[in-house]
Amino acid sequence: MLTAHKIKILQSLDQKKFRQKYNLFLVEGNKTIKEIPASPYKIREVFSLNPAELHFETAVAAEISAAELKKISFLQHPKDSVAVCELREEKLQENTGIQLILDGIQDPGNLGTLIRLADWFGIAQIICSEDTVDFYNPKVIQASMGSFVRVNIVYQNLENFLQKTKNPVIGTDMEGSNFYQFAFPDRFNLVLGNEGNGIRPEIEKLLTDKITIPRFGKSKATESLNVSMAGGIILGQIFKEK
């Protein structure tokens, strides 16, 4: 039942401190919600305009009105349903191929897009710095378009993590080698830096190689590429060679 108290709790889940307090986050839209039972995440409750469209063994969808859906949705134009899900325990997996290392990504849309890219290219794990935006942020979940259920995302002290890794650490840098001519190994860490500042110095010194996307246009007005755009270009080239 969607009581006033429950509405208040669900509305508070747009903030990290309340997601951690209640150990909950929201997923919106039937398409993504239907993928959750086959993932490591557990659904606590579902609220829907049409519960008959959703069938789960562990949760029963409760019918709500469009007005109620608008109260608990974080979207400007709410979709059909909202699922209340439990946060899961982070587990660092062994790197068996390529993994993304994100250093201080702050924009939820960028993180969501990078999660979606990882899913598209079959990258199983993303390692985020501790100051990277929380991937349970509603905007990240929405931008990932359901890919968060298929990519393992963990937060680590990157300096400590990269000092221990046995795999090459390749990072983006304006002064790096032309990545179109770079021979990527089969197993490595790809570091992408903060939207405004790039990779921080203490992480940059741990890079084994630096790469850059060369500029072919003559205009100098575009100083750099969006980090998720750059990530997509690099991953496309890497997997073109495979």
N, C-alpha and C positions, 0 to 999 in steps of 0.2 A: 504493500500500500504506500502511496506517495503522500506522506504527511508533510506538514509545514517544516517540521524538524528535519526530515530526510531531505527535503528540497534544499534547506540551508546547508546541510552537509555536502550534498552533491555540488552545489554552487561553489563551495569553498575549494573543491578539488582542482581549480585552475591555478592554485598556489602549491608549490612544492612542499611547504611545511605541513599543509593539511593532507596532502597525498601521503606523506610519510606518517603523519599522526594516525590516520585511519587505515593506512596500508591499502589504499584504493586509488584507482584511476578510471577514467571514462573512455569508452570506445563508442563512436557514433556511426550509424549506417548499417543496414542489414547485411550488405555484402561483406564488410569486414567482420562484423559480429559472428557471422556463420563460420568464419575460419578459426575462431578462437578455440573451440573444443578440441581441435586437432593440434593445438599448440601447447607450450608449457604453461599458458596462463589459465587461470580459473575464473569463471564467471560467478559473481555473487548474486546479482539481480539483473533483470532486463525489463525495461519499460518501453512499450511500443504502441504505435497508433493501430497496428494490426497484428496482434500476438499470434494469429493463426499462421503467419508466415515464418515463425521461428519455433523450432522444436529442439530442446536440449534435454539430456538425461539428468543433468545436475541443477538446472534452473528453469523456472517457469516464467514465461514472459507475462507481465501484467499490463493490462490495457490502460492507457492514459489518453487524455485529450490533447489536441494540438496546442492549447494554451499551456498545459502542464509541461509538454515537451519543450516548449520555448523557454520555460523557466529553468530547466535543467541542462539544456543544450548550450554549448559554447560556440555554436555556429550562428552566423547572421541569418541564414535560412536553414532551420533545423531539418534533418532528414527524418526517416521513418521511426528509428529506434535508438535507444541509448542503453548500453550495457555497463554495469558497474563491475569492474574486474579487480582482482587482487594483484598487488605488486608481487613479483617473484624474486626469489633469492638470486643474486648475481653469482654466476659460476664461470670462471675464466677457462676457456677451452684451449687445447693445444693447437697451434697454428699449423695447418696441414697444407697451406697454399699461400694465398695473398690475403692480408688483412689490412683494414683501414685503421690508421691512427689519427685521431682528431684532436688537435691542440687548440683549445680555447674557442671552439665554434660557439657563437652566441645567438645566431638567428635560428629560431625554431624551424622556419621553412627550409633553411639550408640543411639542418640535421635530418629533417624528414626526407628530403630529396636524396641525401647521401645514403640513408637507410634503404630507400627504394632502389637506388643504383646498385648497392651491394647485393640486394636480393636479385636484381635483374642479371647481374654478372656472376652470380653464384658464390659470392663472398660470404662466408659463414659467420664472421665475427668482426665487430667494430670495437676498438679500444678508445675510450674517450678520456681526455684529461678531466680532472676533478672539477674544473671550472667550466667545462662545456655544459651547455643548456641541458636540463633534465629531459631525457627522451620520453618521459611520461607526460610532459607538457602537452595539453590538448592540441596545440598547433603542430607539434612534432608528430603526434599520433595521426592527425588528419593528413599531413603532408606525406607521410610514409605510405598512405593508401593501402594499409594492411600489411606492408612488408615487415613491420616490426615483429610480427609473430614468427618470421622465418630467419631472422638475423639475431645472433647473440650479441647483446650490447652490454659492455661492462665499463666501469669507471675506475681508473687507476692513476697512481702517481706516475706520470709518463717517464720522468727521469729515471726513477727506480726500475720501471718495467723495461725500458729500452737498454739500460745498462746490463740487464740480465739476458736479453734475447740473443739467440745464436744466429738469427736470420738477418740479412742485410736490411738496413734502414734507409729508405729512399724518400727524400723530401722535395717539395716544390720550392724553388727559389728563382728569382728573376735573373740571377747570375749563373744558373745551373746549365747543364748540358742540354742540347736539343733533344727532347724526349723522343722525337720521331726516329732518331738515330741511336737511341740508347738500347742496349741489350738487357732486357729485364730477365732476372732469374726466375725459376719456377716458384720459389718460395721467398717471400719478403714482406716487409712492413712498409706501407705507403703512408707517409705523413702529410696531412693537409693542415694548414695553419689558420689562425684567426682571420676573420674577414678584413679587419683594418690593419693589423700588425704582422700578419703572417706567422711563421713558426718562431717561437720565443728563443732567445739566444742559448739558454741551457739545453734545449732540445736540439737546436740546430747543430751544436757541437757533437752530438751523438749520431748525426747522419753519416752513413757510409758513402752516399752518393747524393748529388743534387741535380734535379732536372727542371727544365722550364718548357712552357709551351711557346714557341717562337711567334712573334707578331709578323703577319704577312701584310697587314694593312699599313698604309702610309700615315694615317692620322694618329696623332699623339694624344687625342682627347680621351681615349679609353686607356686609363693607366694600368688596369689589371682586369682579370676575369673574376666573376663571382665564384666563390670556392666550390659550390656544388656543380657549377658549369664546368670548371676546370677539372673536377673529379670525374665527371662524365666523359670529357674528351680524353683524359689520360687512360681511364679504364677501357674505353673503346679501342684505343690503340694497342693496349696491352693484350687484350683478348683477340684482336685481329691477327696477332702473331701466333696464336695458339691453335 
